[in-house]
């Protein structure tokens, strides 16, 4: 691939990573604020917001899965440290590439399964939770699943080229 194309892909990925980090920070902030609000409402006013607990559960899921995407960007998703320590250094790079290709294949299979799941959720018309009279469809609440596996595959594929580019730069 051309150097300019790879630079463009790396730049797009850096914007994507910034957005993912902002999303995680925003979710954590909102979860803390909403949990505190729910706590105050329960302790002081002996009431609460009915939809807030299921919404918080979904936010925890979204935050954790977005964190998994970020871990894949920094190649911290799968670690074979124990195996790598016993192998000669010449096997480290091929093992890393194999792990990345395996990760992409698994993420692709999980993306396909998650996409079918979301399609079925929309078809069934299930509701994840209600905010007043507004029902949040189960498909929208679970949309993070296919997105996460797609992003994990994307970041992992980019990591293969990033490592190759870094190795090429160190060799010259």
Secondary structure, DSSP 8 states (H G I E B T S, - for coil): --HHHHHHHHHHHHHHHHHHHHHHHHHHHHHHHHHHHHHHHHHHHS---TTHHHHHHHHHHHHHHHHHHHHHHTT-SS--HHHHHHS-GGGHHHHHHHHHHHHHHHHHHHHHHHHHHHHHHHHHT-EEEEETTEEEEHHHHTTHHHHHHHHHHHHHHHHHHHHHHHHHHHH-
